[in-house]
């Protein structure tokens, strides 16, 4: 998820759920919600990166003989 999409979603989240709350309590709740959302975003991006790296197929190294790869030797 790109930074702009995260920012847009946080903006929508802010106007929907947090803008009308009391100031002190609202600030604490707002910060907690934003922290939870950002942790979730970071965890998802890390998981996607890990899955991409895990399932990447290593490039085959070709040897000098045409039509043969190092896996076929």
C-alpha positions as CSV (number, residue, x, y, z in Angstrom):
1,X,0.0,0.0,0.0
2,X,1.5,3.3,-1.0
3,X,2.0,6.2,1.4
4,X,-0.6,8.3,-0.4
5,X,-3.3,5.6,0.0
6,X,-2.4,5.2,3.7
7,X,-2.6,9.0,4.2
8,X,-6.0,9.1,2.4
9,X,-7.4,6.3,4.5
10,X,-6.1,7.9,7.7
11,X,-7.8,11.1,6.6
12,X,-11.1,9.3,6.1
13,X,-10.7,7.5,9.4
14,X,-10.0,10.8,11.1
15,X,-13.1,12.6,9.8
16,X,-15.4,9.6,10.4
17,X,-14.4,8.4,13.9
18,X,-12.2,10.9,15.7
19,X,-13.1,14.5,14.9
20,X,-16.1,14.7,17.2
21,X,-14.6,13.1,20.4
22,X,-13.6,15.0,23.6
23,X,-10.1,16.6,23.3
24,X,-8.0,14.8,25.9
25,X,-9.7,11.4,25.6
26,X,-9.9,11.9,21.8
27,X,-6.2,12.6,21.5
28,X,-5.3,9.4,23.4
29,X,-7.8,7.3,21.4
30,X,-6.8,8.9,18.2
31,X,-3.1,8.2,18.7
32,X,-3.8,4.6,19.7
33,X,-5.9,4.0,16.6
34,X,-3.4,5.6,14.3
35,X,-0.6,3.5,15.9
36,X,-2.6,0.3,15.5
37,X,-3.4,1.1,11.8
38,X,0.3,2.0,11.0
39,X,1.5,-1.2,12.7
40,X,-1.0,-3.2,10.7
41,X,0.1,-1.5,7.4
42,X,3.8,-2.2,8.3
43,X,3.1,-5.8,9.1
44,X,1.2,-6.3,5.9
45,X,3.9,-4.8,3.8
46,X,6.6,-6.8,5.5
47,X,4.5,-10.0,5.0
48,X,4.1,-9.2,1.3
49,X,7.8,-8.5,0.9
50,X,8.7,-11.8,2.7
51,X,6.3,-13.8,0.5
52,X,7.7,-12.2,-2.6
53,X,11.2,-13.0,-1.6
54,X,10.3,-16.5,-0.5
55,X,8.5,-17.5,-3.7
56,X,11.0,-15.9,-6.1
57,X,12.4,-18.5,-8.5
58,X,16.2,-18.3,-8.6
59,X,17.7,-17.6,-12.0
60,X,19.2,-20.7,-13.6
61,X,22.8,-20.4,-14.5
62,X,23.7,-21.7,-17.9
63,X,26.8,-23.7,-18.5
64,X,29.0,-23.7,-21.7
65,X,27.0,-26.4,-23.4
66,X,24.0,-25.1,-25.4
67,X,20.6,-26.4,-24.3
68,X,21.9,-27.5,-20.9
69,X,21.5,-25.7,-17.6
70,X,23.4,-26.3,-14.3
71,X,20.3,-28.2,-13.0
72,X,20.4,-30.7,-15.9
73,X,24.1,-31.7,-15.5
